Amino acid sequence: MQAKRIRPRPDQLPRVMILATGGTIAGSAESATQAGYTSGRVTVDAMIGAVPGMTAIARVRGEQVANVGSQDITFAIMIALANRINTLLGTDEVDGVVVTHGTDTMEETAHFLNLTVKSKKPVVMTGAMRPSTAVSADGPLNLYNAVAVAADPDAVGRGTLVVMNDRIHGAHSLTKTNTTSVETFISPINGLIGTVNYGKTEYFRRPFRKHTHKSQFSVEGITSLPRVDIIYACADMPADLIDGSMERGARGLVIAGDGNGNMNAATIQRAARAAQKGIFIVRSSRVPTGKVGRNVEIDDDRMHFIASDEHNPAKARILLMLALLKKRSLGEIQQLFYDY
């Protein structure tokens, strides 16, 4: 006979804090069937109230950190978010954190938190592809599942996670692939961390790169990050884009290169001159999947470039900005791209 599962008393449930930043999950439209909407209209208390079943899986509280579309997420918001999470998880009063966020830049904030949160406790990001007023809004179930993962002891030590559309992604691996579909996020290189189905979790693996409690990065006492620009490679791209970034104070550049981090000959030469002047040049790729290898088609050793390995341009930028908070050699920064 199967043993009867004993439900914990309400005062024994895990304690989960929801930090809201806005996004489509907090958006609303004039009609339940229109495509256009305004992000960041709904408060965290209203979102929690729309999912009453969460009280059966966790003791939930909410804080409004920001209320903007994710295209307007700033590094000031990311830094405040990381510091707030570190404060909360450094106490015995919170067992896990959920961050509601727009999907457009979710992978960047997730990567940032994966590098700057200093706790093994779960940090779970979620959002929505349809606003709260849509005829088939995906936000409420995403939030329910995110709270379930944040309350799950098996999520401890897995780094920052993203829960969307019944899937559990690791911050290092996921990327957005569709402008409107609820199945927009995939983890193309390393695969899913797991799945969550109406609060029931199943895990496949743990992240194998450094993150959170093993990360050497910190934003404690930091108010801003060094400027790093992304330059998109294309046919016959103008090499003077590099000069424009340098003139405006960029300390590093990420090239969203063709194929395996390539760029035309003129841009390679201009980037090499910038590297000689102390600008850190990272070769990433505009291609959705695959690694950018060192010294494959471009002589990185001679040009003094950094290969992004598995990091897409947006995540490479986050990692380089954090790396530049301390004085590091080219070799040390290259190693960071292998370690994180």
C-alpha positions in Angstrom: 0.0 0.0 0.0 1.3 3.4 -0.9 2.1 5.6 2.1 -0.1 8.6 2.6 1.6 11.8 2.0 1.5 14.2 5.0 1.0 17.8 4.1 3.1 20.2 6.2 1.3 22.7 8.4 1.0 26.2 6.9 3.5 27.5 9.4 6.0 24.8 8.3 5.9 25.7 4.6 9.0 27.1 2.9 9.2 30.9 2.9 9.5 32.5 -0.5 10.0 36.1 -1.3 8.8 37.4 -4.7 10.7 40.4 -6.0 8.8 42.1 -8.8 10.5 44.2 -11.5 7.6 44.5 -14.1 7.6 43.0 -17.5 4.8 41.3 -19.5 3.7 39.2 -16.5 2.7 42.5 -14.9 1.3 43.9 -18.2 -2.2 44.7 -19.2 -4.0 45.5 -22.5 -7.3 47.2 -23.4 -8.6 43.9 -24.8 -8.1 40.2 -23.9 -7.3 39.4 -27.5 -5.1 42.2 -28.7 -1.3 41.8 -29.3 -0.3 45.2 -28.0 -0.1 45.9 -24.2 1.7 48.0 -21.6 4.3 46.3 -19.4 4.6 46.9 -15.7 1.0 47.9 -14.8 0.2 45.2 -12.2 1.7 45.2 -8.7 3.3 42.3 -7.0 0.4 42.0 -4.6 -2.0 41.8 -7.5 0.1 39.0 -9.1 0.2 37.1 -5.9 -3.6 37.5 -5.4 -4.2 36.0 -8.9 -2.6 32.7 -7.9 -4.3 31.7 -4.6 -3.0 28.1 -4.9 0.5 29.3 -4.0 -0.4 29.4 -0.3 -0.5 25.6 -0.3 3.1 25.3 -1.4 4.9 28.2 0.3 4.5 31.2 2.7 4.8 33.9 0.1 5.5 37.6 0.5 6.2 40.2 -2.2 8.3 43.4 -2.8 8.2 45.8 -5.7 11.8 46.4 -6.8 10.8 48.1 -10.1 7.9 48.0 -12.5 9.2 48.4 -16.0 9.4 46.5 -19.3 12.6 44.5 -19.4 13.9 46.7 -22.2 14.2 49.4 -19.5 16.0 47.2 -17.0 19.2 49.1 -16.0 22.4 47.9 -14.3 21.3 50.0 -11.3 18.2 47.8 -11.0 20.3 44.6 -11.4 22.7 45.7 -8.7 19.9 46.6 -6.3 18.3 43.3 -7.1 21.4 41.3 -6.4 22.1 43.2 -3.2 18.5 42.7 -2.0 18.6 39.0 -2.7 21.9 38.6 -0.9 20.4 40.4 2.1 17.3 38.2 2.1 19.0 34.9 1.6 21.6 35.8 4.2 18.9 35.5 6.9 16.9 32.5 8.3 13.7 34.2 7.3 13.7 33.4 3.5 14.2 29.9 1.9 14.1 31.0 -1.7 13.5 34.0 -3.9 11.4 34.4 -7.1 12.1 37.4 -9.4 9.4 38.4 -11.9 10.9 40.0 -14.9 10.2 40.8 -18.6 11.5 38.2 -21.0 13.4 40.5 -23.4 16.4 40.9 -21.2 15.7 38.1 -18.7 18.7 36.0 -19.7 21.0 39.0 -19.0 19.6 39.6 -15.5 19.6 35.8 -14.8 23.3 35.6 -15.8 24.1 38.7 -13.7 22.4 37.2 -10.6 24.1 33.8 -11.3 27.4 35.6 -11.0 26.7 37.9 -8.1 24.3 36.1 -5.7 26.2 34.6 -2.7 23.9 31.9 -1.6 23.1 28.2 -2.3 19.4 28.9 -1.7 17.2 28.9 -4.9 16.9 32.1 -7.0 14.2 31.6 -9.6 13.3 34.0 -12.4 10.0 33.9 -14.2 7.9 36.0 -16.5 5.3 35.8 -19.2 4.9 36.1 -23.0 1.2 37.2 -22.7 0.0 40.0 -20.4 -2.2 39.4 -17.4 -5.3 40.5 -19.3 -4.8 38.0 -22.2 -7.5 35.4 -22.9 -4.8 32.7 -22.1 -2.3 34.4 -19.9 0.7 32.3 -19.1 1.9 34.4 -16.1 -0.1 32.8 -13.2 1.0 29.2 -13.9 4.6 30.4 -14.5 4.6 32.2 -11.2 3.1 29.2 -9.4 5.7 26.9 -10.8 8.5 29.3 -10.0 7.4 29.5 -6.4 7.3 25.7 -6.3 10.9 25.5 -7.5 12.1 28.2 -5.1 10.4 26.3 -2.3 12.0 22.9 -3.3 15.0 21.7 -1.3 16.2 19.9 -4.5 16.7 23.3 -6.2 19.4 24.3 -3.6 22.8 24.7 -5.1 21.7 24.8 -8.8 22.4 28.5 -9.3 20.0 31.0 -10.7 17.1 29.3 -12.5 14.5 30.5 -15.0 11.1 28.8 -14.9 8.9 29.3 -18.0 6.4 27.1 -19.8 6.9 24.2 -17.5 10.7 24.1 -18.0 13.5 24.8 -15.6 16.5 26.5 -17.3 19.9 27.3 -16.0 21.0 30.9 -16.2 24.2 30.1 -18.1 22.5 28.2 -20.9 19.1 29.7 -21.7 18.3 32.1 -24.5 15.1 33.7 -25.9 14.3 32.4 -29.4 10.9 33.7 -30.4 9.3 37.1 -30.2 5.8 35.9 -29.2 5.6 32.2 -28.4 5.2 31.0 -24.9 7.9 28.4 -25.7 10.4 31.1 -26.4 13.2 30.0 -24.0 15.5 27.1 -24.9 18.8 25.9 -23.5 20.5 24.8 -26.7 24.0 23.8 -25.7 23.7 22.2 -22.3 19.9 21.3 -22.1 17.3 21.8 -19.4 18.0 21.7 -15.7 14.6 20.0 -15.3 10.8 20.4 -15.6 8.0 21.5 -13.4 4.4 20.5 -14.0 1.8 22.2 -11.8 4.3 22.5 -9.0 5.8 18.9 -9.4 9.5 19.2 -10.1 11.9 16.8 -11.8 15.6 17.6 -12.3 17.9 16.2 -14.9 21.3 17.8 -14.1 23.2 20.5 -12.1 25.1 23.4 -13.7 28.7 22.4 -14.2 30.2 25.9 -14.2 30.9 28.2 -11.3 27.9 30.2 -10.1 26.4 32.0 -7.1 28.1 30.8 -3.8 31.3 29.8 -5.8 31.5 32.9 -7.8 34.3 35.4 -7.2 32.2 38.4 -8.4 30.5 40.8 -6.0 28.5 44.0 -6.4 28.6 45.0 -2.8 29.3 48.7 -2.6 29.2 48.9 -6.4 27.0 51.6 -8.0 27.9 51.3 -11.7 29.7 48.9 -14.1 32.4 49.6 -16.7 31.1 50.4 -20.2 31.1 47.4 -22.6 29.5 47.7 -26.0 28.3 45.0 -28.4 29.0 45.4 -32.1 27.0 43.3 -34.5 29.0 41.8 -37.3 27.6 41.7 -40.8 28.6 41.7 -44.4 31.0 44.6 -45.2 30.6 46.0 -41.7 32.2 49.4 -41.1 35.3 49.0 -38.9 35.0 52.5 -37.5 32.2 51.3 -35.2 35.0 50.3 -32.9 36.4 53.8 -32.9 33.0 55.2 -31.9 32.8 52.9 -28.9 36.3 53.7 -27.8 35.7 57.5 -28.1 32.7 57.1 -25.8 34.6 55.4 -23.0 34.1 51.7 -23.6 36.6 49.6 -21.7 35.6 46.5 -23.6 33.9 45.4 -26.8 32.0 42.2 -27.6 31.8 41.4 -31.3 28.6 39.5 -32.2 30.6 37.9 -34.9 29.7 35.9 -38.0 29.8 32.2 -37.6 32.6 31.2 -35.2 33.1 34.8 -34.0 34.4 36.1 -37.3 34.5 39.6 -38.7 35.9 41.1 -41.8 39.6 41.9 -42.3 39.2 45.6 -41.7 37.4 45.1 -38.4 39.9 42.5 -37.2 42.8 45.0 -37.8 40.9 47.8 -36.1 40.0 45.5 -33.1 43.6 44.4 -32.8 44.7 48.1 -32.6 42.1 48.7 -29.9 43.3 45.6 -28.0 46.9 47.0 -28.1 45.5 50.2 -26.4 44.1 48.2 -23.5 40.5 47.6 -24.8 39.3 44.1 -24.1 37.9 42.5 -27.2 35.7 39.5 -26.9 34.7 37.5 -29.9 31.2 36.0 -29.6 28.7 35.0 -32.3 25.4 36.2 -33.6 24.6 32.5 -34.3 22.1 31.1 -31.8 24.0 27.9 -30.9 27.6 26.7 -30.6 30.8 27.7 -29.0 33.3 30.3 -30.1 36.7 28.6 -30.0 40.0 30.2 -29.4 42.6 30.4 -32.2 40.3 28.6 -34.6 39.9 30.9 -37.6 41.4 34.0 -36.0 44.7 34.1 -34.2 43.5 35.3 -30.9 47.0 35.0 -29.3 48.5 37.4 -31.8 45.5 39.7 -31.9 45.1 39.8 -28.1 41.4 38.8 -28.3 39.2 36.8 -25.9 37.0 33.9 -27.2 33.6 33.8 -25.6 33.3 30.0 -25.5 29.6 29.3 -24.7 28.6 32.9 -23.9 26.3 34.7 -26.4 27.0 38.4 -27.0 24.6 39.6 -24.2 26.0 37.2 -21.6 29.6 37.9 -22.7 29.0 41.6 -22.1 27.7 40.9 -18.5 30.7 38.7 -17.7 33.2 41.1 -19.1 31.7 44.1 -17.2 31.9 42.2 -14.0 35.4 41.0 -14.8 36.5 44.7 -15.4 35.6 45.7 -11.8 39.1 44.4 -10.9 42.4 44.7 -12.7 42.8 41.4 -14.6 45.1 40.2 -17.3 43.9 39.1 -20.7 44.7 35.5 -19.8 42.8 35.8 -16.5 39.7 37.1 -18.3 39.9 34.4 -20.9 39.9 31.8 -18.1 36.7 33.4 -16.6 34.9 32.7 -19.9 35.8 29.0 -19.4 35.0 28.8 -15.7 31.6 30.6 -15.6 
